[in-house]
Amino acid sequence: MGSRTKALPVVLNDARPKSAVSRPPRRIAHLDMDAFYASVELLRYPDLRGQPVVIGGRGDQQPVTLADGSRRYARLRDYAGRGVITTSTYEARALGIFSAMGVMKAAKLAPDAVLLPVDFDAYRHYSGLFKAAVANIAPLIEDRGIDEIYIDLSDLPDETLALAKRIKQAVFDATGLTCSIGISPNKLLSKICSDLDKPDGITLLEQSDIPARIWPLPVRKINGIGPKATEKLAALGIGTIAELAQADAGFLQTHFGRSYGTWLHEAANGIDDSPVITYSEPKSISRETTFERDLHPRHDRAMLTEIFTWLCTHVAEDLQRKGYLGRTIGIKLRFEDFHTVTRDMTLPTLTADAATIRRTAGECLRRIPLDKKIRLLGVRVSALSSKSAVPAPAASPQGELPLAAL
């Protein structure tokens, strides 16, 4: 497994007054698995390495093993429907194919790309393997999802670069997969760094590197600056992190509010004191997706219906996997003008049932006027209780309801 670095080994600086320092300087890592779902599939189908491969669709495009032992794969050109891409290999991304894109649109860009169904059981298995491998070396881990974690390395005696290489090797030995790691004094910078040398890279950064390494990047590289803020900043003449860092804090507060404006200025200057949270009870479990293009409530109804059902189904799976039941079902819509609307409904009983979540979320959706194109759709379940602490709920009637509001 080849490992590359973008910076020489460094000793990270701590911005706190020397009198307040009672422990080693912060070394926070962000580890991101490389094209995770697609990489898991390539372990199963190594003959597809180096080819554009797309994961998504309806789930009925299983490879067929022929008499001579070779495999026949579904191709994008053969797909018909309103499926959405979950992820793609780097070769497919080079052709313009990304997650949340409609499969039919992707087929126009790369008709010969291989299409594989999603297998979340496999992805969760490998997720558990890589996290366990990291925990054996550095146990202070914040779980951020199926394919990424933060790691607090501050109290470990190892030199930073050697430690990063050791972690990457452990992940590879446990899974056969590569990852990219960014290490800096805080979570915000490390999240940016882990994306700078993908795939299979290591990026080390200290505070003094920010002007040369971080400031030239576009503002969207900061986790927490979404499409709406990016467009608004562009309208104000701010496109790079350097321009954001050099903007007057009062000017940013005027246009974005006191709290978010202050955060924008601090983030652009690499300031982030948030801790690595090793455990917390979730307040809610949600899934949301931002569309590759704004979708029309009527003309794109079939695609919106499929995505909506997909979100509800996977929120239910997340609840069941994590051992929680929820009472309040909510939805989130962001329209083409970036106006965001939420609605929720509280049920008389706890649930983790996909059909119940789908039906209740649909009721919430009917309470929102759909007179503009939609850019983001999300489903959330809150008011959670541990499944072990309550009786199992009765299963609701199965069957998918139409997205009547769309």
C-alpha positions in Angstrom: 0.0 0.0 0.0 1.7 3.2 -1.1 1.4 6.1 1.2 2.1 9.7 0.2 2.6 12.8 2.2 2.0 16.4 1.3 4.0 17.9 4.2 7.2 17.1 6.1 6.8 15.8 9.6 5.9 18.7 11.9 5.4 19.5 15.6 2.0 21.0 15.9 1.6 24.3 17.8 -0.9 24.9 20.5 -2.6 28.4 20.4 -3.3 28.4 24.2 -1.2 30.5 26.6 1.8 28.5 27.8 0.6 28.8 31.4 -2.6 27.0 30.5 -0.9 24.1 28.7 -1.0 21.0 31.0 -1.0 18.4 28.3 0.7 17.9 24.9 -0.4 20.0 22.0 -3.5 18.9 20.2 -3.1 16.4 17.4 -6.4 15.6 15.8 -6.8 13.3 12.9 -9.6 12.9 10.4 -9.6 9.5 8.7 -11.8 9.1 5.6 -12.1 5.8 3.7 -11.4 6.2 0.0 -14.5 5.8 -2.1 -15.7 3.4 0.6 -18.7 1.7 -0.9 -17.1 1.3 -4.3 -13.9 0.1 -2.8 -15.7 -2.6 -0.8 -17.3 -3.8 -4.1 -13.9 -3.9 -5.8 -12.7 -6.3 -3.1 -15.5 -8.6 -4.2 -15.0 -7.9 -7.9 -11.3 -7.2 -8.4 -11.6 -7.5 -12.2 -13.3 -4.1 -12.1 -10.3 -2.3 -10.7 -9.4 0.7 -12.9 -12.8 0.8 -14.5 -15.6 3.4 -14.0 -18.0 1.7 -11.6 -21.3 3.1 -10.2 -23.1 1.9 -7.1 -26.9 2.5 -7.0 -30.0 2.0 -9.0 -32.8 -0.4 -8.1 -30.7 -3.2 -6.6 -31.6 -5.8 -9.3 -28.4 -5.5 -11.3 -26.5 -8.3 -9.7 -23.4 -9.6 -11.6 -23.9 -12.9 -13.4 -21.1 -15.6 -13.2 -20.7 -17.4 -16.6 -19.8 -21.0 -17.3 -16.1 -20.0 -17.8 -15.9 -18.3 -14.5 -16.0 -14.8 -15.9 -18.7 -12.3 -14.9 -21.2 -10.3 -16.8 -22.0 -6.9 -15.3 -24.9 -4.5 -15.8 -24.0 -1.3 -17.6 -25.4 2.1 -17.2 -26.7 2.1 -20.8 -29.0 -0.8 -20.0 -30.6 0.9 -17.0 -34.2 2.3 -17.2 -35.8 4.0 -14.2 -35.4 6.8 -11.7 -32.7 5.4 -9.6 -30.1 7.5 -7.8 -26.3 7.0 -7.6 -25.0 6.2 -4.1 -21.3 6.5 -4.9 -18.9 5.8 -7.7 -15.2 4.9 -8.2 -12.6 7.6 -8.9 -12.6 6.6 -12.6 -16.3 7.3 -12.8 -16.0 10.6 -11.0 -13.4 11.7 -13.6 -16.3 11.3 -16.1 -18.5 13.6 -14.1 -20.5 10.9 -12.2 -21.1 11.7 -8.5 -23.5 10.6 -5.7 -27.1 11.8 -5.7 -27.0 12.0 -9.6 -29.8 10.2 -11.4 -28.7 7.0 -13.0 -30.2 7.9 -16.3 -28.3 11.1 -16.4 -25.1 9.2 -15.5 -25.8 6.8 -18.4 -25.5 9.7 -20.9 -22.1 10.6 -19.5 -20.7 7.0 -19.3 -22.9 4.4 -20.9 -20.3 1.7 -20.6 -19.7 2.2 -16.8 -20.5 -0.9 -14.7 -23.6 -0.6 -12.4 -23.6 -2.5 -9.1 -26.4 -2.7 -6.4 -25.7 -1.3 -2.9 -24.9 -3.8 -0.1 -25.2 -1.9 3.2 -24.6 -5.1 5.2 -21.2 -5.4 3.6 -20.4 -1.7 4.1 -21.3 -1.9 7.8 -19.1 -5.0 8.2 -16.0 -3.3 6.8 -16.8 -0.1 8.7 -16.7 -2.1 11.9 -13.4 -3.7 10.9 -11.6 -0.4 10.1 -12.8 1.3 13.3 -11.7 -1.6 15.5 -8.3 -1.6 13.8 -7.8 2.1 14.6 -9.1 1.7 18.1 -6.4 -0.8 18.9 -3.8 2.0 18.2 -5.7 5.2 19.2 -8.8 4.6 21.3 -10.1 8.2 21.4 -12.4 8.1 18.4 -15.4 10.2 17.4 -17.6 8.2 15.0 -18.8 10.4 12.2 -20.5 7.9 10.0 -19.9 4.6 8.2 -16.7 5.7 6.5 -15.1 8.5 8.6 -13.8 9.1 12.1 -12.0 11.8 14.1 -9.1 10.5 16.3 -7.4 12.4 19.2 -3.7 11.5 19.0 -2.6 14.2 21.5 -1.5 11.9 24.3 0.2 9.2 22.2 4.0 9.2 22.3 4.5 8.3 18.6 5.8 10.8 16.1 3.0 12.1 14.0 3.9 10.8 10.5 4.9 7.4 11.8 1.6 7.2 13.7 -0.4 8.1 10.6 1.4 5.4 8.6 0.8 2.9 11.3 -2.9 3.6 11.4 -3.2 3.4 7.7 -1.4 0.1 7.6 -3.7 -1.3 10.3 -6.7 -0.3 8.3 -5.4 -1.9 5.2 -4.4 -5.1 7.0 -7.9 -5.4 8.5 -9.9 -4.6 5.4 -7.8 -4.5 2.3 -8.9 -0.9 1.8 -7.1 2.4 1.8 -7.9 5.6 3.6 -6.7 9.2 3.7 -5.7 10.9 6.9 -5.4 14.6 7.7 -3.7 15.6 11.0 -3.7 19.2 12.4 -4.4 21.0 15.7 -8.2 20.7 15.3 -11.1 18.9 13.7 -12.0 21.6 11.2 -8.5 21.7 9.6 -8.1 17.9 9.7 -11.4 17.5 7.8 -10.1 19.7 5.1 -6.7 18.0 5.0 -7.9 14.5 4.6 -9.4 15.5 1.3 -6.2 17.1 -0.1 -4.3 14.0 -1.1 -6.9 11.4 -2.0 -6.8 8.5 -2.4 -4.4 6.8 0.1 -2.7 10.0 1.3 -1.4 11.6 4.5 -1.5 15.4 5.0 0.0 17.0 8.0 -0.7 20.6 8.8 0.2 23.1 11.6 -1.2 26.5 12.2 1.6 28.3 10.4 0.8 26.4 7.2 -2.7 27.8 6.9 -1.9 30.8 4.6 0.0 28.5 2.1 -2.1 25.4 2.3 -5.6 26.3 3.3 -6.3 29.9 2.2 -6.0 29.2 -1.6 -8.9 26.7 -1.4 -12.5 27.6 -2.2 -14.7 28.4 0.8 -16.8 25.3 0.1 -13.9 23.1 1.4 -14.8 24.2 5.0 -17.2 21.7 6.5 -20.2 23.8 7.5 -20.2 26.1 4.4 -22.9 24.7 2.2 -24.1 25.7 -1.3 -26.3 28.5 0.0 -23.5 30.2 2.0 -21.1 29.6 -0.9 -23.3 31.4 -3.3 -24.0 34.2 -0.9 -20.3 34.7 -0.2 -19.6 34.7 -4.0 -22.1 37.5 -4.4 -20.2 39.4 -1.8 -16.9 38.9 -3.7 -15.6 36.1 -1.4 -14.6 32.9 -3.2 -11.5 31.6 -1.4 -10.8 30.9 2.2 -8.1 33.6 2.1 -10.7 36.2 1.1 -13.0 34.9 3.9 -10.2 35.1 6.5 -9.4 38.7 5.4 -13.0 39.9 5.5 -14.1 42.1 8.3 -15.8 40.1 11.0 -18.5 42.8 11.4 -19.2 42.7 7.7 -19.7 38.9 7.9 -22.0 39.3 10.9 -24.1 41.9 9.1 -24.7 39.5 6.2 -24.9 36.1 8.0 -25.9 37.0 11.5 -23.8 37.3 14.6 -23.3 33.6 15.4 -22.7 32.2 11.9 -20.7 35.3 10.8 -18.4 34.9 13.7 -18.0 31.2 13.0 -17.2 31.9 9.3 -14.4 34.3 10.3 -12.9 31.9 12.9 -13.1 28.9 10.6 -11.3 30.7 7.8 -8.5 31.5 10.2 -8.3 27.8 11.3 -9.8 28.4 14.8 -11.7 25.4 16.2 -11.8 24.3 19.8 -14.4 21.5 19.4 -13.4 18.3 21.2 -13.3 14.8 19.9 -16.5 13.3 21.4 -15.9 9.7 22.0 -19.5 8.9 23.0 -22.9 10.6 23.1 -26.5 9.5 23.0 -28.0 10.6 19.7 -30.8 13.1 19.9 -32.0 12.2 16.4 -31.1 10.0 13.5 -31.5 11.5 10.0 -30.7 11.1 6.4 -30.7 13.9 3.8 -29.4 14.5 0.3 -28.7 17.6 -1.8 -29.6 17.0 -5.4 -27.2 17.4 -8.2 -29.8 19.6 -9.8 -32.9 21.2 -8.4 -35.9 18.9 -8.8 -39.4 20.0 -9.9 -42.2 18.7 -7.6 -44.3 17.7 -10.6 -41.9 17.0 -13.5 -39.5 15.1 -11.3 -42.1 13.5 -9.1 -41.0 9.9 -9.7 -37.4 10.6 -8.8 -38.4 12.6 -5.7 -40.7 9.7 -4.6 -37.9 7.2 -5.0 -35.4 9.3 -3.1 -38.0 10.1 -0.3 -38.7 6.4 0.2 -35.0 5.6 0.1 -34.3 8.1 2.9 -37.1 6.8 5.0 -36.0 3.2 4.5 -32.4 4.0 5.5 -33.3 6.0 8.5 -35.3 3.0 9.7 -32.3 0.8 9.0 -30.1 3.2 11.0 -32.4 3.1 13.9 -32.6 -0.7 13.9 -28.8 -1.1 13.6 -28.1 1.4 16.4 -30.8 0.0 18.7 -33.1 3.0 18.9 -36.8 3.7 18.5 -38.2 7.2 17.8 -41.5 9.0 18.4 -41.2 12.2 16.3 -40.9 12.0 12.5 -39.7 15.1 10.7 -38.8 16.2 7.2 -36.6 19.0 5.8 -36.9 20.7 2.5 -34.6 23.3 1.0 -35.9 25.0 -2.1 -34.1 26.5 -5.1 -34.0 29.9 -3.4 -32.4 28.2 -0.4 -35.4 28.7 1.8 -35.5 25.8 4.2 -38.7 24.4 5.8 -39.2 21.7 8.4 -42.2 19.9 9.6 -42.6 17.1 12.1 -45.3 14.9 13.7 -45.2 13.0 17.0 -46.6 9.5 17.1 -48.4 7.9 20.1 -45.9 5.0 20.1 -42.2 4.6 19.4 -41.2 3.1 16.1 -38.3 2.1 13.9 -40.5 0.7 11.2 -39.8 1.9 7.6 -43.5 1.9 6.5 -44.5 3.9 9.6 -41.7 6.4 9.0 -42.6 6.7 5.3 -46.3 7.2 6.0 -45.7 9.8 8.7 -43.1 11.7 6.8 -45.5 11.8 3.9 -48.1 13.4 6.2 -45.5 16.0 7.1 -44.8 16.7 3.5 -48.4 17.4 2.7 -48.2 20.3 5.1 -45.7 22.2 2.9 -46.7 24.1 -0.3 -44.6 22.6 -3.1 -44.5 25.5 -5.5 -40.8 25.8 -6.1 -38.0 23.4 -7.2 -36.4 21.4 -4.4 -32.6 21.2 -3.9 -32.4 19.2 -0.6 -34.7 16.6 1.0 -34.2 15.1 4.4 -36.0 12.7 6.9 -35.4 12.8 10.6 -36.5 10.6 13.6 -36.1 12.2 17.1 -37.4 11.7 20.6 -35.3 8.6 20.7 -35.3 5.7 23.3 -33.0 2.8 23.5 -34.7 -0.3 22.0 -33.6 -2.4 25.0 -35.5 -0.1 27.4 -38.9 -0.4 25.8 -41.1 -3.2 24.5 -40.8 -3.9 20.8 -43.4 -2.0 18.8 -46.0 -3.8 16.7 -45.1 -3.9 13.0 -47.2 -1.6 10.9 -48.9 -2.7 7.7 -46.4 -3.0 4.9 -46.7 -1.4 1.5 -45.3 1.8 0.1 -47.6 4.9 0.0 -47.5 7.2 -3.0 -45.8 10.6 -2.4 -49.2 12.3 -2.9 -47.9 15.8 -2.1 -45.5 15.5 -5.1 
